[in-house]
Amino acid sequence: MRATASTGVVYTTTGETRRGQIAGYHSKPQPNFLNKTAHRVDVAGLKAIEQRTAIKFEGGEYESKFTIGFEVEKNQLSRNAVREYELFCGFETDSSCGYEAVTHILPLLPAGQWRTKVYDMMHKAERIIDDSHSPSDRRCGGHITIGCDGLNGVELNALVRKNAGIILALFRKRLKNTYCGANRRLQPEYESRYNSYDGYHYGSTGWHHKYQTALVKSYCLEFRIPSKFESVKQMMRRYELFYELTNYSVNNPRGTHEKFLKTITPIIVSMYNGDTAKAEEILKLARHFQKFIVKGEIHQDIAMYL
């Protein structure tokens, strides 16, 4: 990664050989932070409010306040496609699926020049991300981790859970998966432990130290519930959704859930290729799941998934 005042940030590979090799389980190289060292050209065109709420200016450079990371699990990796990519910190074997490609820590941004550069990295990694090249099945997942400058994982979770019903709605079929089925209401650790039947129960109030719907970490929040990545387009839409979720939850803590759903409606419609009826069905489920998260209320339309 490099940056100049005229070109802005330019994402490049590191040249480290091990980043283009498949490491053993939990042995991949550490990710780099790619949310720093941007310049004015990267944020030009953003609304003033977006620059205030999503961007930080320090030491003559711009930094994204929000971050995101993706884990791309695959049964197989495209032949001759395993090499270093600007997007990924490395590859490793995965115990549940086969292989896993993990991104660097990426800036989570509003639409603009800087976001386009992130999308360019995704397109360059198409042979790893797209199922047409590197296939995956239902055993594979697509964990998504978000972070926010100035907030720890507990604080971020407390804000995001006010609007996280849409995430449960989209990935509802994974709520009974034992690798991401605990603490579906995204409750604080004490509360979720107190309300669970035992440490390995995966019912609506069950708790587990790791296999949670959204796992709170020191300075980030890992959503384990998202399903596998099948295409670059899908990754882009999820990026946009998690930007809106993070931005709205952090910067509008008193905002209504309905306003949030209105904000993300175009993204959901795009996820379903313009099918507005399907998008409205998902948004309806999101309302029910939100009541479940906040109040523990289980509507008949979501009972089958819990």
DAPEFEN-V450822 format. One record per backbone hydrogen bond with DSSP energy under -0.5 kcal/mol. CO is the residue of the C=O (numbers start at 1). NH is the residue of the N-H. E is the energy in kcal/mol with one decimal. If there is no record, write none. Layout:
# DAPEFEN-V450822
CO;NH;E  CO;NH;E
This chain:
# DAPEFEN-V450822
2;10;-4.0  4;8;-2.6  8;4;-1.2  10;2;-2.6  15;17;-0.6  16;19;-1.6  17;20;-2.0  18;21;-1.2  21;23;-0.7  21;91;-0.9  23;93;-1.8  24;27;-2.0  32;34;-0.7  32;105;-2.2  35;64;-2.5  38;62;-2.7  39;42;-1.6  39;43;-0.8  40;43;-0.9  40;44;-1.1  42;114;-1.4  43;46;-2.0  47;51;-2.1  48;52;-1.7  49;53;-2.3  50;54;-2.5  50;55;-0.6  51;55;-0.6  54;65;-2.6  54;66;-0.6  56;58;-0.6  56;63;-2.8  58;61;-1.5  61;58;-2.8  62;38;-2.2  63;56;-3.5  65;149;-2.8  66;108;-2.6  67;147;-1.9  68;106;-2.8  69;145;-2.5  70;72;-0.5  70;103;-2.4  71;73;-0.7  72;101;-2.5  74;99;-2.6  78;81;-2.3  81;83;-1.0  87;104;-2.5  90;102;-2.1  91;23;-2.2  92;100;-2.4  98;94;-1.8  99;74;-2.5  100;92;-2.1  101;72;-3.2  102;89;-2.7  102;90;-1.2  104;106;-0.8  105;34;-3.2  106;68;-2.2  107;109;-0.7  112;116;-2.1  113;117;-1.4  114;118;-1.3  115;119;-2.4  116;120;-2.0  117;121;-1.3  118;122;-1.5  119;123;-2.4  120;124;-2.0  121;125;-0.9  122;125;-0.8  123;126;-1.6  125;128;-1.6  125;129;-2.2  126;130;-2.8  127;78;-0.6  130;133;-1.5  130;134;-2.9  133;135;-0.5  135;75;-2.0  135;76;-1.5  137;140;-1.9  140;228;-0.7  141;73;-1.4  143;71;-2.0  144;223;-3.4  145;69;-1.8  146;221;-2.5  147;67;-2.0  148;151;-2.1  152;156;-2.5  153;157;-2.4  154;158;-1.9  155;159;-1.2  156;160;-2.8  157;161;-2.4  159;162;-1.2  160;163;-2.2  160;164;-0.6  163;166;-0.9  164;167;-1.0  164;168;-1.4  165;169;-2.2  166;170;-2.3  167;171;-1.8  169;172;-0.9  171;174;-2.1  172;175;-1.5  174;177;-1.5  177;180;-1.7  177;181;-1.0  182;213;-2.6  183;186;-1.7  188;192;-2.8  189;193;-2.7  190;194;-2.7  191;195;-1.8  192;196;-0.7  193;196;-0.8  198;201;-1.7  198;207;-0.8  203;206;-1.4  206;183;-2.9  210;212;-2.6  211;182;-2.0  213;224;-1.6  213;225;-1.3  214;216;-0.6  215;222;-2.8  218;153;-2.2  220;217;-2.5  221;146;-2.5  221;223;-0.7  222;215;-3.1  222;224;-0.8  223;144;-2.4  226;142;-2.2  228;230;-0.5  230;131;-2.5  231;235;-1.7  232;236;-2.4  233;237;-2.3  234;238;-2.2  235;239;-2.3  236;240;-2.3  237;241;-2.4  238;242;-2.6  239;243;-1.8  240;244;-2.2  241;245;-2.6  242;246;-2.3  243;247;-3.1  244;248;-2.4  245;249;-1.9  246;250;-2.4  247;251;-2.6  248;252;-1.9  252;255;-2.3  256;260;-1.5  257;261;-2.3  258;262;-2.0  259;263;-1.9  260;264;-1.9  261;265;-1.0  264;267;-0.6  264;268;-2.1  265;269;-2.6  266;270;-2.0  267;271;-2.2  268;272;-1.3  269;274;-2.5  269;275;-0.5  270;273;-1.8  272;275;-1.9  274;276;-1.4  275;279;-2.1  276;280;-2.4  277;281;-1.7  278;282;-2.0  279;283;-2.3  280;284;-2.1  281;285;-2.0  282;286;-2.2  283;287;-1.6  284;288;-1.5  285;289;-3.0  286;290;-2.1  287;291;-1.6  288;292;-1.7  289;293;-2.5  290;294;-2.4  291;295;-2.7  291;296;-0.8  291;297;-1.2  292;296;-1.4  297;299;-0.7  299;302;-1.8  299;303;-1.2  302;305;-1.5  302;306;-0.6  303;306;-1.3
